[in-house]
Amino acid sequence: MTLTTKLAWDDTVLPFQLDRSDIRGRVARLDTALDRILSQHDYPAPVEALVAEMALLTALIGQTIKLRWKLSLQVRGDGPIRLIATDFVAPKAPGEPAQIRAYASYDAERLEASAPAFEQIGAGYFAILIDQGTDMTPYQGITPIAGGSLSTCAEAYFAQSEQLPTSFKLSYGRAQEPGQTESWRAGGVMLQVMPEASLEAQGAPSGEDGLLSAEDLIEPDKAEDWNRANILLQTADALELIGPHVAPTELLVRLFHEEQPRVFDAQPVGFGCTCSEDRVRQSLSIYSAKDIAHMTTDAGRVTADCQFCGKHYDFDPLTLGFEAEKAPDGSPV
């Protein structure tokens, strides 16, 4: 495989369908985008791993939704790793890349570098939020933290909240090719039963903590197809998933050649942040002059840093809040 071929699949999500099984899916590869996400911060290894997994899930899930603006994933827990948040912003025009960003909040004093990362989230919830724009009501779905990974949390969410049997196979980590610098790479496959008018549980929930699982929703006449596709998916190894020497199209043939895979146009993905000076001003517009005074530093400025990209904003306090005395350009209001 040539370098050009490898680069063609970097930072992409490839939709596909298994015609024999009536199952849809996505293959995602993140490298430069994931490196950009993680280079904005100096996370400890357990936090880095969870952010990488969450970013990959976000790319896979975001591409399945007819999105006008933004999909967000959040995990909140009572452990040392308190929050992981990601955004997937839809392309502004056909052919342009979707934008993805992520960040985490953690308690450095409680974090154990050698302990399993997922266990350090503790009890909490996994949430998906869909915001289709200013003229639409945002949607939010929540499910408890379950299983042993963020991908199992996502599977539980789709079973519980969307009644869509879903499974993931993911791989991520630092990789280095001869003559190249070490960098983050991630890759994964998502399988999902094609949405139908209605799906009902076939029995009592069998998932952790009484939650529905994918198997609970599979109709008996489709169980064999679902099980066969997932058995084949589990044969994928880490190097096949993250590439770069196995193209996603080749991976699908290796895994599912008897399932009649059919691919669609790939979606490019890149790191991007939607923060701006105007957005920060808007977020502060609800505060009074007294509130703004409490935010003002000894140097007489109000500052803010974007948690996603680290960009620093610096404001004249008299230009902020609903009692602002000056316009942003410094002229009297």
N, C-alpha and C positions, 0 to 999 in steps of 0.2 A: 504494500500500500504506500502511495506517495505521500509526502508531507501535505501537498495541496488537498488530497482526499481527506486526510486526517483533520485538517483545519476546517474543512467544509462541514464537519459534524460537531465541531466544538461549539458549546453554548447553543444547543438546539433541543427542541422537543418534537419528536416525530410521532404523529398520530397513526394508528393502524387499526385494522379490524381482522378478526379471525372468522372468516366466513362460515367455516364448518361448524364452529361452536357458538356463533352469534354473540361473540365477546368483543368488546372494543378495548383499546389500550393506548399507552403512550410509552415511548422510549425517550429518556432525557439524558443529556450529557452536559455537565457544567465544569468548566475549568477556569478560564480567565474571569468569568463573572463571579465564580466562587472565591477565587483568589482576591478579587477586588473587595468583596464583601468582608472577608476575614482580615484583609490588610488594613481596614479602617480601625481595627481594635487590636489589643494585645491580650487575647483571651487565654486562660489556662487550657490545657489539652482537653479536659472533659467538656468544657464549654464550647470549644472549637468544634468538637465532634458533633455535638447536638445542633449547633448552628448549621453545620454542613448538611446534616440529615434533614433539618427543617427546610432549608433552602431548596434542596432537591425535591422534597414533597411539595413545596409550594409551586415549583416549576411544573411538576406533573399535574397537580390538581388544577392550577390556574388555566392550563391549556384545554381542560375538558369543559370549561364553563363559557357560555356566550357572554363575554364580559365587555361592558362598555367602559368601565373605569378600573376598579381595584378590588382584588381579592386579598384578604389578610388572614394569616394563621397566627394563633397565639397559644402558648402553653404557659400556664401559671401554676406554681406550686409553693408549698410551704417549706421546701428543702433549701439547701444552699444555692441551688440554681432556681431563682425566683421567677424569671420571665424569659421567654424566647419569643420574639415577634418578627414576622416576615410580611412583606407586601409584594404582590405581583400586579403590576400596572399594565393594562392592555395597550397594545400598539396604537399610536395615534393615527396611523394610516396603514393600509395593506402593504405588506412587505417590510415594514419597519419592525425592529425588535421589540418584544415586550421588555419591561424593566423589572428587575427584582432587587430587593434590598433586605437586610436582616440585622438584628442586634439582640443582645442578651444582657440581662441584669443578674448579678450573682453576689453572694456574700463571700468575699475572699477568705475571711477568717474561718468560716465553717466548711469551705470546700476542701475535699480530700482528693488530691491529684491522682492517687492510685485506685480510688474506689470507682465502681461502674458509674458512668456518667448519668444514665437514665434514672438510676436509683436516687440520685441527688436532687431530682426534681421534687420528690416527696408526693404528698397527696395534693390534688388540685384538679384542673380541668384542661381540656383541649378544645379550642374554639375555632370556627371558621366564620369569617365576616365577609359579606359581599356588599360592596357599595357601587351601585350603578350610576351614581351621579347626583347632582343637586336636586333633580326633579323626581327622584325615586327614594322610597323608604329602604334604608339599609336592612339586610337580612343577617341574622346571627344564629348560629347553631352551636350548642355546647354539649360535650360528653365528658364524663369523668376520666382522669388518667387511668389507663388500663393496659395490661400486657407488659412486655419488657422492652418496648422501644417506641419511638415517636410514630413509626410506620404502623404499629399495631393500634396505637391511639387513633390514627387516621382511618384504619379499617373499621374500628369500632364506631367512629363517628358516622361513616357512610352507612353502616348497617343500622345503627340506632336512629339517626336523624333523617336519612335520605332513603332508607330501605333499598339500598343498592349494594349488592355483594361486590366487594372490592378487595384486591390484594396487591401487595407491593413486594418487590425484590430490589434492594438498594445496596450500593457499595460506595464508599467514600474514604478519602485519606490523602496523605501526602505521597506524591510520586515523583520520580526523577528518571529521565531518559539519559542515555550516554551523551555527554557534552552539553546537557541542559541543566538549568537551575531547578531545584526542588520546588514543586508547586502543588496546590490542591487540585484534585480531580474528583468528580462524583458522577455516578451514573446509576440509572435504575429503570425498572419497568413497572408499569401500573396496569393491572387487568381489572375490568369492570363489566358486569353483565349489562347488556344493552338495556337502557331505561324502557319500562313498559308503563301502561296505564295505571297498574296497581300491582303491588307485591305485598303479600301477607306472610307473616311468620308461619312456618310449617309445624311449629311446636313450641315448647317452653324455651326461653332464652338459654343458650348454652355458653355464652361468653362470661368473662370474668365479671364479678360483682353483679350478676344478673342481667348483663347487657346482651343484646342481640349480637350474633356473629353472622358472617357471610353465609355460612352453611345453614343457618336457621331460615334464610330467605330463599334458598334455591329450591325451585319446584322439582319434584321427583324426576320428571322427564328431562331436566337440564342438569341434574346433579353430576352425571357421568361426564358431560362436556366440561363443566366447571372444574371438577376434580382432575381431569386429564390435563387441562391447560395449566393448572397450578402445579401439578407434578412436573410438567415440562419446564415451567418457569423456574422451579427450584434447582434445576440442573445447571443454571447459569452460574459461572464463577465470577469472582471479583474483577479479574482482568478483562473478561468479556463485557462486563457492565460498564466499566469506566473507560474502556478503550486505552489508547487511541488507535490500536492496530486492528480492531474489529469494528467495522461500521455498523450502525444500528440496523440497517437493512440486512446485512450479513448475519447479525445476531438473531433477527427474527426468523431467518431461514434456518439457522442452526437449531433454534428452539422449537419452532412451530411449523416446519415445512408441510406436515400432514394436515395442519389446521387451515391451510389456504390463507396465509396472511396477505392482506392488501394494505398498502401504505398510501398516505395522503401527503399534502404539502407540509414540510417541516416549518416550525415556528422558531425564528432566532430569538435568543434571550440575552440580555446584557445587564450589567450592573447599572442602576440608575436610582437617583433620589429625587423625590418630588418636593423637597424643602425649598423655601425661597424666603426672601425678606418680607414679601407681601403676606405669605402664609403665617409667618411668625407674628407680624403686626396684627393680622386678623385674630389669631389666637389670644392676643393680649387686649383686644378691643373691648372685652367684657369687664375689664377692671377699672376701678375708680382711680383718681389721682392719688388717693391715700394708699391704695393697694400697690400702685406703681412705685410709690416712694419706698415701700418696704422692700421692693425688688432692686432698688437702686444701690449700686456699690459705693464704696467710699470715694471712688474716683468720679462719682456723679454720672455713671452710665448704667444702662440695663443690658445685660448680656445673655445670650442663649446659645447653646450648642446642639446641633442635630445629633440625636442618638444613633441614627443610621449611618450617616456619612462623616460625622465629626466636624461639619462646617460651623464656623464661629460667626455669630451675629452680634453687632454692637449698636446700641440705639441711644439717642437722646431721650431721656424719660419724658420730656415735655411733648414729645411727638406720639406718645403711646396712650392707650386707654380711651374710654368714651368721653373723658374730660380733657383731652389733649389740647394744649395751648398753641401748638405749632403743627403745620403739615409736615409730612416726611421730608420735604426739601428744606425745612427750616423756616418757611414763610409763616406769618401769623394765620391762625385759623379764622 
